[in-house]
Amino acid sequence: MEMPKQAPCERKHNFDEVATGYTLEMALQESRRCIQCKKRNCVEGCPVNIQIPDFISRMQKNDLAGAARVLKKYTSLPGICGRVCPQESQCESKCTLNKKGVPVAIGRLERFLADWERSQGGAAIPDLTPSTGKKVAVVGSGPSGLTVAADLALLGHQVDMFEALHVAGGVLMYGIPEFRLPKAIVQGEVEYVKKLGVNLKLDYVIGINASMDELLESYDAIFLGTGAGLPWFLDIPGENFNNVYSANEFLTRCNLMKAYRYPEYATPIKMGRRVAVVGGGNVAMDSARCAVRLGAEKVMVIYRRSRAEMPARLEEMENAEEEGVEFHFLVAPSAMIGDGRKNVCGMECIRMELGEPDASGRRRPVPVKGSEYVVETDTVVVSLGTSPNPLIASTTPDLQVSKKGTIVVDENGKSSKARVWAGGDIISGGATVISAMGEARIAATAIHKYLVNIDQ
Amino acid sequence: MFEVVDHEKLTHKVHRLRISAPHVARKAQPGQFVILILDEKGERVPFTISDWDRQAGTVDFVFLEVGRTTERMARLQKGDTLAHFVGPLGKPAEIDKFGHVVCVVSGYGLAGMVPIIKRLKEKGNRITTIMQAADNESLYNQEALKQFSDHLLIGVGGAGGGPATALKPLEDMLKNLDHEPMDRITAMASICLMRFIAEATRNMGIKTTVHMAPVMVDGTGMCGACRLAHADGTQFACVHGPEFDAHKIKAWDTLMARRCTYADDSIMQPGFKCDNCSQW
């Protein structure tokens, strides 16, 4: 069943959540579509192996509290997962109903349950395992850090979580916009993790305030979930002109610092009327849709391949198009044009055509000679991707990193350094929230195994 | 929460704050900076550390009252608290035995350079410090600068004096290199002054470093707001700097424009003119 949404003409002017969520009736009706297959293909499709038919069967019996309890056994962050997981390529793609028609809307049911639990005065705290006396430091409080912290706290270990920024949540706070993932939902789930006994230490930079070796003096194990925060640039002339942003800066100002509520919030964001977003991923969609809401007259997404190769979720592209975002395919910027006062006023672009497949398996874009033209724009958001922040690697010489700057780990998330595990974008270089949680789950299992065996 | 331990007004627009932040004090090095947020609706603003006391767990920095956040900071009193305070960020300044080092300071640099000068002096360098201000009333911190410098020169630019006045003592020294060689110049000053210094020494074979203070948001390498074009590729002041080889910085004019991106919103006062820059 479709989820109700704010109409495009309305939502273009606010940062409220686009999809408003199922009503109770809708959720119960949708749950009854699940046929409770014996072979649980949907569970295989879930990176954290949520026993999906189990929570849905309780919904079918109107037992919402029971359903929420089952869900929480497998994820501490259902309000987040239910919103930002690409279910269409995970659990829902494996749903038996998908073979004949429309799969059960598993993600929407997950989201409904999380929101229902919140509306009942917050999530119930499960019985905690007695303390093991073991201490774990979790570095970074994004999707992987929150998952590891919750899993290990539930197993009775003492967890301290360190965050360099002034709020917890990582990319869930600074990257994903309010209209896709309300910050109150993120903070609600952070609070839940804290209630499990996790200590959160904000404004604390590991690698600066304490080195890895200093941390290892006080902790039995460390999990690194520091993400991939270093933005890539195009490396073309004029890229440092005013009003040329990295997507990270544009989104951080807008989401984390709440510049869309300036001057109530003190952080400003300077944006013109014609915004060009360079890139084709979900972050590019988020940037374009923020620009629409900040009042841009025209928002263009400039992508060097064609629609078929775009890495963004189909749903996000559709949302963006409905909100009036224009897509310019097979186009790549070659230079920024300044107005004489170092403000960007245009972008020289070249048309591309698709050649032979490259290392990613997608057809490589090749410039078409003599096809240069100018896109008139006064604000550019560069959204090409990110690489891992080198801070910890550069201050920890015995931690093995790849050429791309990612931390090298084995199949259990164990790094080359004793007692140190890692997961999320810091090992993958950049992927989804749920894949980070999946890696975190594996690392948490390995850390737990290590901790309980120390004394034996 | 981070408590204001002391607040001293140094000139009509310059203040020094002392903040209780033991984990920052414990690791602070010359040339590094902190980022603070006044309250949960506040912006993240960077300030160069001007002193610290590891035992007392305090960190000092100086700020100029120039915009919305710093005007509010000017009203902070002992016992008030800051919502957030993170640091020490950035790489420490390069300290070694260079020989004769000339330090040029203006604005917040009059305080921010002191730990660097002190450490350079301890390493056995001979220090000439040139301090620059728009007028005599804007000078502060002479005693501290004098204490660690072998010579202290003062360049006061009267109304409309501009960079030429500030450069005068340095230009005189550059003409006199045969008698008094210079091994290194390091500047923590307004971006216009640092640009003039970079150009003045570019072809003279004198290693010149500048301490940059661009607009920042996160200050940990995530947003790229503080990026600059550099001979070695795009660099971020927050993680690759803030000290850079002045002759490796490219496109100073773009940097100056970026410094003022948000000027009309938060950095500048109404009626602001560039030749009257608040940092000057």
Chai-1 contact restraints between the chains, C-beta under 6 A:
chainA,res_idxA,chainB,res_idxB,connection_type,confidence,min_distance_angstrom,max_distance_angstrom,comment,restraint_id
A,A164,B,T220,contact,1.0,0.0,6.0,A-B,restraint_1
A,H166,B,I37,contact,1.0,0.0,6.0,A-B,restraint_2
A,H166,B,H84,contact,1.0,0.0,6.0,A-B,restraint_3
A,D203,B,H84,contact,1.0,0.0,6.0,A-B,restraint_4
A,D203,B,V86,contact,1.0,0.0,6.0,A-B,restraint_5
A,N209,B,H23,contact,1.0,0.0,6.0,A-B,restraint_6
A,G229,B,M222,contact,1.0,0.0,6.0,A-B,restraint_7
A,L230,B,G221,contact,1.0,0.0,6.0,A-B,restraint_8
A,P231,B,G224,contact,1.0,0.0,6.0,A-B,restraint_9
A,F233,B,T234,contact,1.0,0.0,6.0,A-B,restraint_10
A,N240,B,A229,contact,1.0,0.0,6.0,A-B,restraint_11
A,N240,B,T254,contact,1.0,0.0,6.0,A-B,restraint_12
A,N242,B,A257,contact,1.0,0.0,6.0,A-B,restraint_13
A,N242,B,T261,contact,1.0,0.0,6.0,A-B,restraint_14
A,S246,B,G224,contact,1.0,0.0,6.0,A-B,restraint_15
A,N248,B,M222,contact,1.0,0.0,6.0,A-B,restraint_16
A,N248,B,C223,contact,1.0,0.0,6.0,A-B,restraint_17
A,E249,B,V217,contact,1.0,0.0,6.0,A-B,restraint_18
A,E249,B,C223,contact,1.0,0.0,6.0,A-B,restraint_19
A,E249,B,G224,contact,1.0,0.0,6.0,A-B,restraint_20
A,E249,B,A225,contact,1.0,0.0,6.0,A-B,restraint_21
A,T252,B,V217,contact,1.0,0.0,6.0,A-B,restraint_22
A,T252,B,C223,contact,1.0,0.0,6.0,A-B,restraint_23
A,Y265,B,K41,contact,1.0,0.0,6.0,A-B,restraint_24
A,A266,B,G42,contact,1.0,0.0,6.0,A-B,restraint_25
A,A266,B,E43,contact,1.0,0.0,6.0,A-B,restraint_26
A,T267,B,E43,contact,1.0,0.0,6.0,A-B,restraint_27
A,P268,B,Y262,contact,1.0,0.0,6.0,A-B,restraint_28
A,P268,B,D265,contact,1.0,0.0,6.0,A-B,restraint_29
A,K342,B,T254,contact,1.0,0.0,6.0,A-B,restraint_30
A,K342,B,A257,contact,1.0,0.0,6.0,A-B,restraint_31
A,N389,B,G221,contact,1.0,0.0,6.0,A-B,restraint_32
